[in-house]
Amino acid sequence: MTAGLRERKKAATRLALHESAVRLAIEHGAERVTVEAIADDAGVSRRTFSNYFANKEQALLHGDFERMRHLTEALRECPPTVPAWAALTTAADQLYGNLGTLDPGQVQRWRLVREHPALTAQHVNTFAVLEQELSAAIAERVPDPLRARLMAATFLAALRVSLDVWLDAPDSDLATVVRRALASSAAGFAQDL
């Protein structure tokens, strides 16, 4: 089902705000970017900005949030007969395998998160929300709520650590680093493989 004109315009505005936030943060430093500057750069009012994001950190991390939502969708699209951890690994492989060669700007965006405490805090909050969504998707396959939540937390931690390790040596292949981390984490969920 295709989105209506209103939904497409909203998505375009949200993306424009995100792109402005990222561009300004890379050019001037995340701590110097203001909500007003982001709104001006995107050609919208401060009030419009507030309709889409609570703060500049959310605007900066919007791309990561969307990527992780797609990962949850990919998990739900995986056949229900596929065990949970295998379905998670397949979803991650789709996400990171489709990234291909990363542009330097993407690498800079990820480094911004590591270098700025406010972004790191927002990143943790974003992942907490996503962990709940991912736990709900896993619970469709794993009836034990503790195990489903633990699996979601472990999976997201493996992705976060993979990215952090990769940023220290970006000449390696990110998808390969993610696969290694997930394989290492799989032992705890061996019965779900």
ZAMARGU-4260 file (C-alpha; in steps of 0.2 Angstrom, whole numbers, plus 5000, padded with zeros to 4 digits):
<rodrens>
0) 5000/5000/5000 | 5007/5017/4995 | 5007/5031/5007 | 4996/5046/5003 | 5002/5063/4998
5) 5001/5069/5016 | 5011/5055/5023 | 5024/5057/5009 | 5026/5076/5013 | 5028/5072/5032
10) 5041/5059/5028 | 5050/5072/5016 | 5050/5085/5030 | 5056/5073/5043 | 5070/5068/5031
15) 5075/5086/5026 | 5076/5090/5045 | 5087/5075/5048 | 5098/5079/5033 | 5100/5097/5039
20) 5104/5092/5057 | 5118/5080/5051 | 5125/5092/5038 | 5126/5106/5051 | 5133/5094/5064
25) 5147/5088/5053 | 5151/5106/5047 | 5150/5115/5064 | 5150/5102/5077 | 5135/5094/5086
30) 5137/5105/5101 | 5135/5121/5090 | 5120/5116/5081 | 5103/5123/5087 | 5086/5118/5083
35) 5083/5135/5075 | 5098/5133/5063 | 5091/5115/5058 | 5074/5122/5055 | 5081/5137/5045
40) 5092/5126/5035 | 5077/5114/5031 | 5066/5129/5026 | 5053/5126/5040 | 5048/5135/5056
45) 5054/5130/5074 | 5036/5125/5077 | 5037/5113/5062 | 5053/5106/5069 | 5045/5102/5085
50) 5031/5093/5077 | 5043/5080/5071 | 5057/5080/5084 | 5058/5083/5102 | 5076/5090/5101
55) 5091/5091/5089 | 5098/5074/5095 | 5082/5065/5089 | 5084/5074/5072 | 5102/5069/5071
60) 5098/5050/5075 | 5083/5049/5064 | 5092/5039/5051 | 5098/5026/5064 | 5081/5025/5071
65) 5073/5021/5054 | 5086/5008/5050 | 5083/4999/5066 | 5064/5000/5063 | 5067/4992/5046
70) 5077/4978/5055 | 5061/4974/5066 | 5050/4974/5050 | 5063/4962/5042 | 5062/4951/5057
75) 5043/4950/5056 | 5043/4946/5038 | 5054/4931/5041 | 5044/4915/5040 | 5038/4910/5058
80) 5046/4893/5056 | 5063/4901/5056 | 5070/4901/5074 | 5071/4918/5082 | 5090/4920/5083
85) 5092/4914/5065 | 5078/4926/5060 | 5087/4941/5069 | 5103/4936/5060 | 5095/4936/5043
90) 5087/4953/5046 | 5104/4960/5052 | 5112/4953/5036 | 5099/4961/5025 | 5101/4978/5034
95) 5120/4978/5034 | 5123/4968/5018 | 5112/4981/5009 | 5123/4996/5016 | 5136/4992/5003
100) 5151/5004/5003 | 5147/5017/5016 | 5149/5035/5011 | 5161/5045/5022 | 5147/5056/5028
105) 5138/5040/5036 | 5154/5036/5045 | 5155/5054/5051 | 5137/5053/5057 | 5141/5037/5067
110) 5157/5045/5074 | 5147/5060/5080 | 5137/5049/5092 | 5153/5042/5100 | 5160/5059/5102
115) 5146/5069/5110 | 5138/5064/5126 | 5121/5071/5122 | 5120/5061/5106 | 5126/5045/5115
120) 5112/5048/5128 | 5099/5050/5115 | 5106/5035/5106 | 5104/5024/5121 | 5086/5031/5123
125) 5082/5027/5105 | 5089/5009/5107 | 5078/5007/5123 | 5063/5010/5113 | 5068/4999/5099
130) 5073/4985/5111 | 5054/4985/5117 | 5048/4984/5099 | 5061/4971/5094 | 5056/4961/5110
135) 5038/4961/5105 | 5043/4955/5088 | 5054/4941/5095 | 5040/4936/5107 | 5030/4931/5092
140) 5043/4917/5090 | 5049/4914/5108 | 5035/4912/5121 | 5046/4916/5136 | 5045/4935/5139
145) 5062/4935/5149 | 5071/4925/5135 | 5063/4937/5121 | 5069/4952/5130 | 5086/4945/5134
150) 5088/4940/5115 | 5083/4958/5110 | 5095/4966/5122 | 5109/4954/5117 | 5106/4957/5098
155) 5106/4976/5099 | 5121/4975/5110 | 5130/4965/5097 | 5125/4977/5084 | 5131/4992/5094
160) 5148/4984/5098 | 5150/4979/5080 | 5148/4996/5074 | 5160/5003/5088 | 5173/4990/5084
165) 5171/4994/5065 | 5173/5013/5068 | 5190/5009/5075 | 5195/5000/5059 | 5183/5006/5045
170) 5193/4997/5031 | 5185/4981/5036 | 5168/4976/5030 | 5154/4981/5043 | 5143/4967/5038
175) 5157/4954/5041 | 5160/4962/5058 | 5141/4961/5062 | 5140/4943/5057 | 5155/4938/5068
180) 5147/4947/5083 | 5130/4939/5081 | 5139/4922/5078 | 5148/4924/5095 | 5132/4930/5104
185) 5122/4915/5097 | 5129/4902/5109 | 5118/4908/5123 | 5103/4905/5112 | 5109/4888/5104
190) 5092/4880/5107 | 5084/4894/5097 | 5095/4891/5082
</rodrens>
